[in-house]
Structures are given as structure tokens and as C-alpha cells.
Amino acid sequence: MSSSNFKELSWYIGHDVEVVRYEKAGHVYNIAIECNDCGTVLLSFENPNNGYQEQKEVQNPIAEGVE
């Protein structure tokens, strides 16, 4: 997840953010809070009923200075 503390989350004040669900065949496998302005995933959680857990490292293009 790209925002893990107060300072990192504050970078997105004023941005257009939304809660997004990802599903396949009617099963919601992930819910995330994403920034629509820069495409960054701020928080992401796997559904504990997926039957598997996958760790994803999300890169923060703002923190790294990458567009």
C-alpha cells in the first residue's frame, strides 16, 4: 500500500479519490481506495474469503518523482 502514515496520506489532500471494488464472476476479491488524479492506490485490502492471500507492493509515483 502506498500510504502507510499521516504524511504520505496528506499528499493526496484535494485529490479526487474513490473506493473501488474488484470482482470476478460476482466475487469481490479486493477493495481499494484509489486516487483518480494520479492513479495511485492509497489503500488496498484483499477479501479474507478469497482462499489465498496475495501481498502486493504498490509503488508511489509521487514519492519517487515518477510520472
C-alpha positions as CSV (number, residue, x, y, z in Angstrom):
1,M,0.0,0.0,0.0
2,S,1.4,3.3,-0.8
3,S,0.1,5.4,2.1
4,S,1.0,4.0,5.4
5,N,1.2,7.1,7.6
6,F,-0.2,10.6,8.1
7,K,2.4,12.4,6.0
8,E,2.0,10.1,3.0
9,L,-1.8,10.3,3.1
10,S,-1.6,14.1,3.3
11,W,0.0,14.2,-0.2
12,Y,-3.5,13.4,-1.6
13,I,-5.5,16.2,0.1
14,G,-7.6,17.8,-2.5
15,H,-7.3,14.9,-5.0
16,D,-10.3,13.1,-6.4
17,V,-10.3,9.7,-4.5
18,E,-12.8,6.9,-4.6
19,V,-13.4,3.4,-3.1
20,V,-13.2,0.8,-5.8
21,R,-14.1,-2.9,-5.7
22,Y,-12.5,-5.6,-7.9
23,E,-14.6,-8.6,-8.7
24,K,-14.6,-11.7,-10.9
25,A,-17.6,-13.9,-11.5
26,G,-19.6,-12.0,-8.9
27,H,-17.0,-12.4,-6.2
28,V,-15.4,-9.3,-4.7
29,Y,-11.7,-10.2,-4.2
30,N,-10.3,-6.7,-3.4
31,I,-11.4,-3.3,-2.3
32,A,-9.1,-0.3,-2.7
33,I,-9.0,3.5,-2.2
34,E,-7.5,5.0,-5.3
35,C,-6.6,8.5,-6.4
36,N,-8.2,9.3,-9.7
37,D,-5.9,12.3,-10.3
38,C,-2.7,10.4,-10.3
39,G,-3.7,6.7,-10.4
40,T,-2.1,5.8,-7.1
41,V,-3.6,3.1,-4.9
42,L,-3.7,4.6,-1.4
43,L,-5.0,1.5,0.5
44,S,-5.9,-1.9,-0.7
45,F,-7.3,-4.9,1.1
46,E,-7.8,-8.5,-0.2
47,N,-11.0,-10.2,0.7
48,P,-10.2,-12.7,3.5
49,N,-12.6,-15.2,1.9
50,N,-10.5,-15.5,-1.3
51,G,-8.9,-18.7,-0.2
52,Y,-5.5,-17.1,-0.8
53,Q,-3.7,-14.0,0.3
54,E,-1.5,-12.1,-2.1
55,Q,0.9,-9.4,-0.9
56,K,1.2,-6.6,-3.4
57,E,3.7,-3.8,-3.2
58,V,2.2,-0.7,-4.7
59,Q,4.6,1.9,-6.0
60,N,4.0,5.6,-5.2
61,P,4.9,7.6,-8.3
62,I,4.6,10.9,-6.4
63,A,7.0,9.8,-3.7
64,E,9.5,8.5,-6.3
65,G,9.2,11.5,-8.5
66,V,8.0,9.4,-11.4
67,E,5.0,10.5,-13.5
